[in-house]
């Protein structure tokens, strides 16, 4: 697990390491979490991003979800709720990888026609 003190630092880390899940606060030092979300998703559409905020609003939630956030959590949140969400994301990612693998295998296999 890595931490970043600013949006810019988060982007730098994402350029060096591929993360499966990112937890981003909307209010970050420098660049906002929403801007980080948009930039990260441009480079890695498979990363799952959970936006976290103490300043929730319907417009920011809509913007986050339209920009590709997996979930939008309001502070304070229950740590157990976050762990359940992370497990749900991991399961979803595993299913997505399996589906992609099976599609690639299907394309490679000759089709038998009767």
N, C-alpha and C positions, 0 to 999 in steps of 0.2 A: 504494500500500500504506500502510495506517495502522497505528498501534500504540496500545495502551491499557495503562495501568499498573495498572488495577483493573477489576473487573467492572462497577462503576457507570460508569466512563468508557467502557467498551466499549458499554454500553447507550445512553449519551448519543450516541455516534457513530452507532450503528445507527438512532437516531431521526432523524438528520439526513441520513444517506447510506444508500442501498440497496447492500448488498454481495452479491456472488454467492457468495463463499466466506469463511468465518470459520475461523481457527485459534484454538482456545481451550484454555488450560491449565486443568486441573481445579483446581489450587491457584492462585487469583488473590488479589490484595489485595482485602480486603472481601468482596464477593459471589463465591461459587465459580463456576467455569466451567460447572458443571452447571446452576446457577441461571440464568446468562446464556443458556445453550443453550435452556432451557425458555421463557424470556421472549422471546427473539429468534424462536423458532419459532412462538410465539403470534401475533406481529405479521407474520411473513414466513415462511410455510411452504415457500417455494421456495428459501430460502438453504441452502447446503450447509455443514455444520459438521463440522470435523475436531477431535476432542478429543485433546489431547496431555497425557501425564502421565509423571512419573517414579515415581509411586506407584500403579501399576496393580494392580487387583484385579478379580476376576470380577464382584462386585456393582456396582462403579462402571462397568465396561464395559457390563453389562446395563442399568443405569440410563441411561447415555449413549445407547445404541442405542434403547431404548424411548422416550427423549425426543426422538429424531429426528436423532441424530448420523449423519453419512454414514460416518464411520470413526473408529477409536480407535487412536491410535499411542502406543507406549511410548518414552520417552527412554532412552537416546540412540537416535536413528533416523538412518538414512542420508539426507542431503539429496537424493540422487538418487531415493530411494524417495518422498520427499515430492513432488518435481517430477513423477514418474510419476503419483502419486495426484491431484495437482492437474489434470494433463492429462486423466486419466480422468474427473474431476468435470466439467471443462469440456465434454468430449464428451457426457457424460450430460445435462448441462443443455441443450446445443444440441439433442440428440435430443428431449428433453422439450418444448422450445419448438416444435420443428417439428411434433411430434405434436399439440400444443395448437392450433397454427395450422391444421393440416389438419382437425382436428375442427371448428373454427369455420367453415372454408370449406365443409365437408360439410354443416353445418347450414344454411348460407345458400343453397346450390345447390338448385334444384328437383330433385326425384327423378323420373327418367324411368321409367315403368312400361310394360312391354309385355304 
